[in-house]
Amino acid sequence: MNRTYDTNTIYKDSLNKKLTGVCAGIARHYDMERWLVRGLTLGALFLMPMVTGVAYVVASVLLRTR
């Protein structure tokens, strides 16, 4: 079965994941380094823990796995 993916959609990256694959999926979508997206996420988690935590959980539930 040949699968095609929409290039305008963000997916969770199950191959390069650390927790749920959200940061790896965002990095893949925007063509960024995974460590940079994870570092920015940790920085945002430190500065705004509630907002970042809720956003990460919502993204991990709503994003489809690639």
N, C-alpha and C positions, 0 to 999 in steps of 0.2 A: 504494500500500500504506500503510495507516494503522498507525503504530507507537504503541504505548502503553508507558509506562515505569512501573515500580514506584516509587512515591514513597518507599518505605522503603529503597531500595537506593542506595548511593553509586556513581556512574558517573564516569569520567574525562570532563572537559569538553574536547572537541577544538577548539571554537571559540575559547575564551579561554585556551588553554594557552601556557605559556612553554617548558616542557620536555616533559612527558608529559601534563599536564592533571590530575594528582592533586590539587594544591592548589586549582585552580579547581573541580574536582568536589566537593571537601570543602566549599568555600565556598558552592557552590550548594546542596548538601544541607542545610547548617546555616543557610542564609540569612545569610551573613556577607560582608563585603567581601573580595575576592580578595587585595588588598594586605595585609590583616591576617593572613590564613592563610599567605601567603607569608612575611611577616615573622616570624611565630611559628615557621614551619618553619626559617627561617634561624637564628633564635635557638636552637632546639633542635639544629640541626646544629652550631652553634658550641659549645654546652654538652655535647652527647652525640653526637659525630660518627658513631660506629659504629652505635649503636642507630637513630638517625634515618636514616642512609644505607641501612641494611638495610631498615628499615620502608618507606622511599620506593620502593626498588627492588621489594620484594615487592608493594606496593600498585600500582605501575605495571604489574606483570605480571598480577596477579590481577583488577584492576578492569576491568569492561567499558567500552567507549567509548560515549558517548551521542551 
